[in-house]
C-alpha cells in the first residue's frame, strides 16, 4: 500500500510538471507567433501613445482598415480589432485604453458586418480576458485549453508561406494572399433597427460620448453574397441608453463596385492588403468631412 501511494505521488508530481511545461511551451509559441496575442500585449505596453484614431471590431476590421495608410495621411492610428472579437470585447479594449493612457483618441472606428455577424456573442475574447487586470486563473484557463484554436493557426503558418508572409503593422494584419470572390449577389437590406437594439454597441457609444471620442460605425465590405441593397448613408443609430452613433453602410452593392473580385480579397469576405488600401482611402473621405 505504501509503495502504491509513493508511486501515485510520483506520477502526480510528474504529470503536474509535464502539464506546466507543455503549457509554458505552448504559451511561449502562441504569444510570439499569433497576431492577436502580439497585438494585445503591444497595446497594453504602449509608452505614451498619441493616436488620434483607434479601430475596433473583429477580423473584417483587423484586415480591412489600413492604419499605416491613415497615419501616412496625417491621422495617427492603431488597429485594436481582434479576430472573433465581440462588441463587449471592443468596449473593454477601448475602456482599458482610455483609462490607461493620458492622450485620448478623437475618433473610434467600429468595423462590423450586419449580414455575417449575429451579435449574439456577449462573451469576452479569450486573449483579452486572460490579460485583464482582474482575471482569476483556473485550471480551464491553461493556455493549451483556453487557446486551443491558436494551435491550428500556428500550424497554418508552418505549412503556408502566405500566412508566414502576413505582417502586423500598427495593429492591421496585412495579407497579400488572394482568394477571388466567386459568389453572387442576393436581395438583402440593411436592418438599422437591429443595430439600434445592440446593448454593447450602445454602451460603446456612451463610453465614447463620456470621453469626447467620436464613434463611427462602419458596415464593412464583404463578398457579393453578403452585400445589401441599401444606401451608403450615413445613418444615425439611436440606442436605448440615449446615446447615438453615425453609421456608414459600406457593405452595399454600389459601394463595393470599387473592389476587384479577382484581386482584393483573402477569403470569407475579408479584404487583403490591396483591397484594404482602396477601402481606407474611402474612409479618409468621411474623416475629412
C-alpha positions as CSV (number, residue, x, y, z in Angstrom):
1,X,0.0,0.0,0.0
2,X,2.8,2.3,0.9
3,X,4.6,1.7,-2.4
4,X,1.4,2.4,-4.3
5,X,1.0,5.7,-2.5
6,X,4.6,6.7,-3.3
7,X,4.2,5.7,-6.9
8,X,1.0,7.6,-7.2
9,X,2.6,10.7,-5.6
10,X,5.5,10.4,-8.1
11,X,3.0,10.1,-11.0
12,X,1.0,13.2,-9.8
13,X,4.2,15.3,-9.5
14,X,5.4,14.1,-12.9
15,X,2.1,14.9,-14.5
16,X,1.9,18.3,-12.9
17,X,5.4,19.2,-14.1
18,X,4.7,17.9,-17.5
19,X,1.4,19.8,-17.7
20,X,3.1,23.0,-16.6
21,X,6.0,22.5,-19.0
22,X,3.7,21.8,-22.0
23,X,1.5,24.8,-21.3
24,X,4.5,27.1,-20.8
25,X,5.9,26.0,-24.2
26,X,2.5,26.3,-25.9
27,X,2.0,29.8,-24.3
28,X,5.5,30.9,-25.5
29,X,4.9,29.8,-29.0
30,X,1.4,31.4,-29.4
31,X,2.4,34.7,-27.8
32,X,5.4,35.0,-30.1
33,X,3.7,33.9,-33.3
34,X,-0.1,34.7,-33.1
35,X,-1.0,38.1,-34.5
36,X,-3.8,38.8,-32.0
37,X,-1.7,37.9,-29.0
38,X,1.2,40.0,-30.1
39,X,-1.1,43.0,-30.8
40,X,-2.8,42.6,-27.4
41,X,0.4,42.7,-25.5
42,X,1.7,45.5,-27.6
43,X,-1.4,47.6,-26.9
44,X,-1.0,47.1,-23.2
45,X,2.6,48.3,-23.2
46,X,2.5,51.5,-25.2
47,X,4.7,54.2,-23.7
48,X,2.8,57.4,-24.2
49,X,0.6,56.8,-27.3
50,X,-0.9,59.8,-29.0
51,X,-3.1,58.0,-31.5
52,X,-5.9,60.2,-32.9
53,X,-7.9,57.2,-34.2
54,X,-8.5,53.7,-33.0
55,X,-10.0,50.8,-34.9
56,X,-12.3,48.4,-33.1
57,X,-14.1,45.2,-34.1
58,X,-13.4,41.7,-35.4
59,X,-11.4,40.2,-38.2
60,X,-13.0,42.2,-41.1
61,X,-11.8,45.4,-39.4
62,X,-8.5,43.8,-38.5
63,X,-7.7,43.0,-42.1
64,X,-9.6,45.7,-43.9
65,X,-8.7,49.1,-42.3
66,X,-5.1,50.2,-43.0
67,X,-3.9,52.2,-40.1
68,X,-0.5,52.7,-41.6
69,X,-2.1,54.4,-44.6
70,X,-4.2,56.6,-42.3
71,X,-1.1,57.5,-40.3
72,X,0.8,58.4,-43.5
73,X,-2.1,60.8,-44.4
74,X,-1.8,62.6,-41.1
75,X,-4.2,60.7,-38.8
76,X,-2.1,58.7,-36.3
77,X,-4.0,55.4,-36.0
78,X,-3.8,52.0,-34.4
79,X,-6.0,48.9,-35.2
80,X,-7.2,47.2,-32.0
81,X,-9.6,44.8,-33.8
82,X,-9.2,41.1,-32.9
83,X,-10.3,38.1,-34.9
84,X,-13.6,36.9,-33.4
85,X,-13.9,39.9,-31.1
86,X,-17.4,40.7,-29.8
87,X,-18.9,44.1,-29.2
88,X,-18.3,43.6,-25.5
89,X,-14.6,42.9,-26.2
90,X,-14.3,46.2,-28.2
91,X,-15.9,48.0,-25.3
92,X,-13.4,46.6,-22.8
93,X,-10.4,47.3,-25.1
94,X,-11.5,51.0,-25.5
95,X,-12.2,51.4,-21.8
96,X,-8.8,50.0,-20.9
97,X,-7.1,52.3,-23.4
98,X,-8.9,55.4,-22.1
99,X,-8.2,54.6,-18.5
100,X,-4.5,53.6,-19.1
101,X,-3.3,56.4,-21.4
102,X,-3.4,60.2,-21.0
103,X,-3.9,61.2,-24.6
104,X,-7.4,60.3,-25.8
105,X,-8.2,59.5,-29.4
106,X,-10.5,61.8,-31.3
107,X,-12.2,59.0,-33.2
108,X,-13.1,55.4,-32.8
109,X,-14.0,53.4,-35.9
110,X,-16.1,50.3,-35.1
111,X,-16.0,47.8,-38.0
112,X,-18.9,45.4,-38.1
113,X,-20.8,43.3,-40.7
114,X,-24.5,43.4,-40.3
115,X,-25.0,40.4,-42.6
116,X,-22.4,38.0,-41.3
117,X,-22.5,38.8,-37.5
118,X,-25.3,37.6,-35.3
119,X,-24.2,39.9,-32.5
120,X,-25.5,37.3,-30.0
121,X,-22.0,36.7,-28.6
122,X,-21.6,38.8,-25.4
123,X,-18.5,37.0,-24.2
124,X,-15.1,38.4,-23.8
125,X,-12.4,37.4,-26.3
126,X,-10.2,34.8,-24.5
127,X,-6.9,36.7,-25.2
128,X,-8.4,39.9,-23.8
129,X,-10.0,38.1,-20.8
130,X,-6.7,36.3,-20.0
131,X,-4.8,39.6,-19.9
132,X,-7.3,41.7,-17.9
133,X,-6.2,43.1,-14.6
134,X,-8.9,41.4,-12.6
135,X,-8.5,38.0,-14.3
136,X,-8.6,35.0,-12.0
137,X,-6.8,31.9,-13.3
138,X,-8.4,28.5,-13.1
139,X,-7.5,25.0,-14.4
140,X,-9.7,25.6,-17.5
141,X,-7.6,28.6,-18.3
142,X,-4.5,26.6,-19.0
143,X,-3.2,28.0,-22.4
144,X,-3.5,24.7,-24.2
145,X,-7.2,24.5,-23.3
146,X,-8.2,28.2,-23.4
147,X,-6.3,29.0,-26.7
148,X,-6.6,25.6,-28.4
149,X,-7.7,27.2,-31.7
150,X,-4.4,29.1,-31.9
151,X,-2.6,25.8,-32.3
152,X,-4.4,25.3,-35.6
153,X,-3.5,28.9,-36.6
154,X,0.1,28.1,-35.8
155,X,0.0,25.0,-38.0
156,X,-1.3,27.2,-40.8
157,X,1.7,29.4,-40.5
158,X,4.0,26.3,-40.6
159,X,2.6,24.9,-43.8
160,X,1.5,28.1,-45.6
161,X,4.1,30.6,-46.8
162,X,1.3,33.1,-47.5
163,X,0.4,33.0,-43.8
164,X,4.1,33.4,-42.8
165,X,4.4,36.4,-45.1
166,X,1.4,38.3,-43.4
167,X,2.6,41.2,-41.3
168,X,1.2,43.2,-38.5
169,X,1.6,47.0,-39.0
170,X,0.1,49.4,-36.5
171,X,-2.3,46.7,-35.5
172,X,-3.6,45.9,-39.0
173,X,-3.0,42.4,-40.4
174,X,-1.7,42.8,-44.0
175,X,-2.2,39.8,-46.3
176,X,-1.0,39.7,-49.9
177,X,-2.8,36.4,-50.3
178,X,-5.6,36.4,-52.9
179,X,-8.8,34.3,-53.0
180,X,-11.3,35.6,-55.6
181,X,-14.9,36.3,-54.8
182,X,-16.9,33.8,-56.9
183,X,-20.2,34.4,-55.1
184,X,-23.4,36.1,-56.5
185,X,-25.4,38.9,-55.1
186,X,-28.6,38.3,-53.2
187,X,-31.5,40.6,-52.2
188,X,-30.8,41.8,-48.7
189,X,-31.5,45.2,-47.0
190,X,-29.7,46.8,-44.0
191,X,-31.6,46.4,-40.7
192,X,-30.8,49.6,-38.9
193,X,-33.3,48.8,-36.1
194,X,-31.4,45.6,-35.3
195,X,-28.3,47.7,-34.8
196,X,-30.1,50.2,-32.6
197,X,-31.1,47.4,-30.2
198,X,-27.5,46.2,-29.6
199,X,-26.7,46.8,-25.9
200,X,-22.9,46.7,-26.1
201,X,-22.8,49.0,-29.1
202,X,-24.9,51.4,-27.1
203,X,-22.5,51.0,-24.2
204,X,-19.6,51.7,-26.5
205,X,-21.4,54.9,-27.8
206,X,-21.9,56.1,-24.2
207,X,-18.2,55.4,-23.3
208,X,-17.2,57.5,-26.4
209,X,-19.5,60.4,-25.6
210,X,-18.3,60.4,-22.0
211,X,-14.7,60.8,-23.2
212,X,-15.3,63.2,-26.1
213,X,-14.5,60.5,-28.7
214,X,-16.5,60.4,-31.9
215,X,-17.8,56.9,-32.6
216,X,-18.3,56.0,-36.3
217,X,-19.7,52.5,-37.1
218,X,-18.7,51.0,-40.5
219,X,-20.6,48.2,-42.0
220,X,-17.6,46.5,-43.6
221,X,-17.4,45.4,-47.2
222,X,-17.9,41.7,-47.9
223,X,-18.3,39.2,-50.7
224,X,-21.2,39.8,-53.1
225,X,-23.3,37.1,-51.4
226,X,-23.3,39.1,-48.2
227,X,-23.9,42.6,-49.5
228,X,-27.0,44.6,-49.1
229,X,-29.0,46.8,-51.4
230,X,-29.5,49.8,-49.1
231,X,-27.9,53.3,-49.4
232,X,-24.5,54.1,-48.0
233,X,-25.9,56.7,-45.7
234,X,-24.8,58.0,-43.2
235,X,-27.5,56.8,-40.8
236,X,-27.9,57.7,-37.2
237,X,-28.0,54.8,-34.8
238,X,-30.1,55.7,-31.7
239,X,-29.6,53.4,-28.7
240,X,-31.8,52.6,-25.7
241,X,-29.4,54.4,-23.3
242,X,-30.0,57.7,-25.2
243,X,-26.6,57.8,-27.0
244,X,-26.1,57.7,-30.7
245,X,-23.5,57.0,-33.4
246,X,-23.1,57.6,-37.1
247,X,-23.3,54.5,-39.4
248,X,-21.9,54.2,-42.9
249,X,-23.2,51.2,-44.9
250,X,-20.1,50.3,-46.9
251,X,-21.4,46.8,-47.5
252,X,-23.8,47.8,-50.2
253,X,-23.7,46.7,-53.8
254,X,-23.0,50.1,-55.3
255,X,-20.1,51.0,-53.0
256,X,-18.4,47.6,-53.3
257,X,-18.0,48.1,-57.1
258,X,-14.7,49.7,-56.2
259,X,-13.3,46.2,-55.4
260,X,-11.8,43.8,-57.9
261,X,-13.4,40.3,-57.3
262,X,-10.2,38.7,-58.6
263,X,-7.6,40.7,-56.6
264,X,-8.9,42.4,-53.4
265,X,-10.0,39.5,-51.2
266,X,-8.3,36.9,-48.9
267,X,-11.4,34.8,-48.5
268,X,-14.6,34.6,-46.4
269,X,-15.3,38.3,-47.2
270,X,-12.0,39.6,-45.8
271,X,-10.1,42.3,-47.7
272,X,-6.5,41.6,-48.4
273,X,-3.8,44.3,-48.4
274,X,-4.8,45.6,-51.8
275,X,-8.5,45.8,-51.0
276,X,-7.7,47.4,-47.6
277,X,-5.9,50.3,-49.3
278,X,-8.9,51.0,-51.5
279,X,-11.3,50.9,-48.6
280,X,-9.1,53.0,-46.3
281,X,-8.9,55.7,-49.0
282,X,-12.7,55.8,-49.0
283,X,-12.7,56.1,-45.2
284,X,-10.4,59.1,-45.5
285,X,-13.2,61.0,-47.3
286,X,-15.6,60.7,-44.4
287,X,-12.9,61.6,-41.8
288,X,-12.2,64.8,-43.8
289,X,-15.8,65.9,-43.8
